[in-house]
Structure formats: C-alpha cells, structure tokens
Amino acid sequence: MNHTPSAAAPERTQHGVPHLPKASTRFSKRSAAAVLVCWLLVVFDGYDLIVYGTVQSSLITDTGWGLTKGTAGTVGSMAFLGMMIGAIFAGRMSDSWGRRRTIIACAALFSLFTILCASAPNAFVFGGLRLLAGIGLGGLVPSANALVAELVPAKWRSTIATLMMSGVPIGGSIAALAGIPLIPAFGWPVMFLVAAVALLVVVPLGMRFLPETLPETLPETLPAAENPKQTVGFKSLLRAPYLGMSLLFAISTLVTLFAWYGLGTWLPNLMQLAGYNLGSALTFALALNLGAVVGSVATAWAGTRFGPIPTAIAAAAVAAVALAVLVAGPPVGLVYVMLVLAGVGTHGTQCLIIAAVASHYPAHLRGTALGWALGVGRIGAVAAPQVGGLLLAAGLGVNSNFLAFAGAAAVAAILLGIIGTKIKTAKIQSKSTTSIGASNV
C-alpha cells in the first residue's frame, strides 16, 4: 500500500532530518524558525560587506603591511572573488546535495576563516583567509534563498525573499556601529572576531531548525523534452527557454553588485578623503545601510504591489540619481539623504532581482539559477574595490567613484527594463497560444 506524507507531517530522511512538503501552502512555526535562522546568516553576509570598509584605513596605516589604496582594493576584492566561487557552486550543490547541509557547511566555513583573519600576520595571508571566508559567504545567500522559497507559500515568496535580504544592510549597520567604538579601543582585529557569534550560536541553531526540502519535480514518466528533471544544472540555464533571461539576470546582478559592494567597500575611505574623520565617515556608511534596510521593507511591499521587475527598475533609477547628486558636493544634510536613497536603490534592486529569479525558475533549477545570477554578479563585487582603488590611485578623485557607481545603477535600470519587456511579451504570447488552443477545442 502506497503512503503519501500529509502536509501536516514532514517526511523524515534516513538521517532523521525532516523534509518539509514541497509546494507548501502554509507557513508553520517550524518554517518561520528556519526562515529566521537563514535571515540571521544573511546578516553576517552584510556584516562582512562593511567590515572590510571599516578597517581598511587601519590596515593601510597601522599594520605595517605596506598596503596602498590600490593594493587595499585588491585585498578587498579577495572576499568577493571567494563569494563568486561559492555562489556558483553552492547554488548547484544545494539543488543536488541538499539546502540544509549546504547552508550549514557554508556558514561554518565563513565563520572559521573570518575569525582567523584577526590573527593574519601579513596582507597575503589576510587576503587568502578572506578568499576562503568569501566562498562560504557566497554560498550562503543562494542556498538560503532557495530554501526559504520552498518553506513559504508561493504568494509570499517574492515578499519574503526581499525581506530576507534586509539582513545584508542590517549586518552592515552593525559593522558600522560596532566599528565606531571598537576600532579605536581594541584595534581592527576585533571586528573579525564577531564571526564567533555565527560559529557558536547561529550554526548550531541551523542544525536544530533547518529542514531539508525536496525540489518540486515533474513525474519521471514524462518524456525528456517535457521533464525538466532530465536536464538540471547550468546546462539547463544556458539554453532555451532560459538562456536569454539567465544572461540578463546575471548581468543585471553584476552591475547592481558593482554599485552596492563598491559603495560598501569604499564609502568610509571616500568620506575620509573628502575631509571627514573616521567616526563621521562610519556614520555615512551607517546611513547607506539604514537606507538599505528601509529599502528592503519598502521594495518588499512595492514588489508585491507592482511586481519585482517594475519596482527594481524604479529602485535602480533612484540609486543612479542619488549617486550622481553626490558628485555636485551638496551640503552634509543632503549627503545623508542621498546616501539613504542610494542604499534604498542599490540594495533594493538586488533584493528584487533575487525575488524575480526565485519566482521565474522552477524549483529544481531555483538554487542553480540563484547561484548563477549571484555568482556571475559577484564579478561586479570583485571589480568594484579594484576599480575604486585604481580611480583614486590615478588621481581622479572621490567623485570618480560616485560616477562609476551611478553609471552601474543606470545600466541596471536599462537591463531590468529589457527583462520586464521580455516577461511581458512572453505572457502575451502565452495568453495568445492558450486562446488559440481553446478556440480549437
């Protein structure tokens, strides 16, 4: 007699790890706990974004490592290079190996190597540790988002995916706030020891509350042409019917992350070069991240109301305008306002892209698609610290950075407009095909 697990009773694997039912139509307390753990892990992704920016000046002036603005940009890029590697492979691994194990492994990896950064003896070792930590960090976001997408009802998927990413600017805000008193009192290494909280507290919570989920698949009896399970992985993303959208999502993520991570890495240093002290420079970084927190909530609502792509176009345009205004050297009050708007726009755009990807692809490709978009997108994150440092080293000044990041946000708005047009065209064609089929019945 065949037995089908009920929606109320999670299926158990041979290792005793619960599987939540696929295509969940409810949001249980257990699911809520798992989403909260994933969100806490995303907070550390945001902390890592800003933590290097908070210590960059100290690494240049206080370590004796011989860092310059250009080489400091290279070291800053190492974590993002690791994130690129982690995002690509962990997304694919989470589709085959399982979300839970991938998330826990990535969290343990980034925590351990971030803690070790505090005792790095030179820039080479520090950069290597940042690279290894970045692999774990990069794998967290696509894996956690893929898991969360399977834990919540489909109608909430876009909203929860966007709110999940509020953890990034909240983590960045924690880094900026912590750096103001901690760096002068204890030196830069203490900022990396905070990762012990993730290793000792959040990872055990993940082991306790994260379930394993089963990707939705079509019946095995379907022909290969109709059964997407027959063609999983990156090959499926890079051929019809997904090729065009996969490339557009990836490039949109690349330019968005170029603006977001470029600001996160260089903003404190840029503001110091503009004449502000470390404390004031960190409050500007705080404004950027608080804007991103507001953006996470605002874009979650707007994305549900108007759709993730139209909202993302507007958010990217807001970021481009706000960063362009900074070039004019406005009064300090207006600088804060523009940085808040830049945070709303850059991070909000990325949240909405993730929500759109999570909704656009079928469940058996969701982790891979998120990993692909974020992995290719991390090229922008890798390039941003390098480009920022090279522009400053070339003597082009602080405004050259703001112009570069504003231009990236503008390109994101254009690409997202193309994505929106393609989605709208596909819907029209689908309705037309359905109408023709109905008329022939």
Sequence and secondary structure as in RCSB ss.txt:
>XXXX:A:sequence
MNHTPSAAAPERTQHGVPHLPKASTRFSKRSAAAVLVCWLLVVFDGYDLIVYGTVQSSLITDTGWGLTKGTAGTV
GSMAFLGMMIGAIFAGRMSDSWGRRRTIIACAALFSLFTILCASAPNAFVFGGLRLLAGIGLGGLVPSANALVAE
LVPAKWRSTIATLMMSGVPIGGSIAALAGIPLIPAFGWPVMFLVAAVALLVVVPLGMRFLPETLPETLPETLPAA
ENPKQTVGFKSLLRAPYLGMSLLFAISTLVTLFAWYGLGTWLPNLMQLAGYNLGSALTFALALNLGAVVGSVATA
WAGTRFGPIPTAIAAAAVAAVALAVLVAGPPVGLVYVMLVLAGVGTHGTQCLIIAAVASHYPAHLRGTALGWALG
VGRIGAVAAPQVGGLLLAAGLGVNSNFLAFAGAAAVAAILLGIIGTKIKTAKIQSKSTTSIGASNV
>XXXX:A:secstr
      TTS EE TTS EEE SS  S  HHHHHHHHHHHHHHHHHHHHHHHHHHHHHHHHHHS S   HHHHHHH
HHHHHHHHHHHHHHHHHHHHHT HHHHHHHHHHHHHHHHHHHTT  SHHHHHHHHHHHHHHHHHHHHHHHHHHHH
HS GGGHHHHHHHHTTHHHHHHHHHHHHHHHHHHHH TTHHHHTHHHIIIIIHHHHHHH  EE      TTS GG
G GGGS SHHHHTSTTTHHHHHHHHHHHHHHHHHHHHHHHHHHHHHHHTT  HHHHHHHHHHHHHHHHHHHHHHH
HHHHHH HHHHHHHHHHHHHHHHHHHTT   HHHHHHHHHHHHHHHHHHHHHHHHHHHHHS HHHHHHHHHHHHH
HHHHHHHHHHHHHHHHHHTT  HHHHHHHHHHHHHHHHHHHHHHHHHHHHHHHHHHHHHHHHHHH 
